[in-house]
Amino acid sequence: MRTCVGCRERDQRSVLARVVVDRTTSHEEPRLVVDTTSSSPGRGAWVHHDPRCVDLALRRRAFQRALRAPGAAGSEAVEEILAGTDRHARHVEKEAGQKPMGTR
């Protein structure tokens, strides 16, 4: 169980996206990215794939507070999370129309 930094509701890890600080470029300001493997080192903040949760987290500066990274900007992570929401919705719609496989 993890807590969404946007709506502050607890949910399963598989329903939330993990956001981490990307420090691979030392000359640029650190930025937020979505950790697709959920196993990157360092602190992570969890958020629902819902634009409302992401918006709440950005307005309250919850990502920066949870990750202890005051200079990190969140626009890249927001775009990636919202893009992932569209892919997730299409995947669910596709699964809903499938018939179960036979056992023979």
Buried (B, 14 or more C-beta within 10 A) or exposed (E): EBBBBBBEEEBEEEEBBBBBBBEEEEEEEBBBBBBEEBEBEEEBBBBBBBEEBBEBBBEEEBBBEBBEBEEBBBEBBBEBBEEBBEEEEEEEEEEEEEEEEEEE
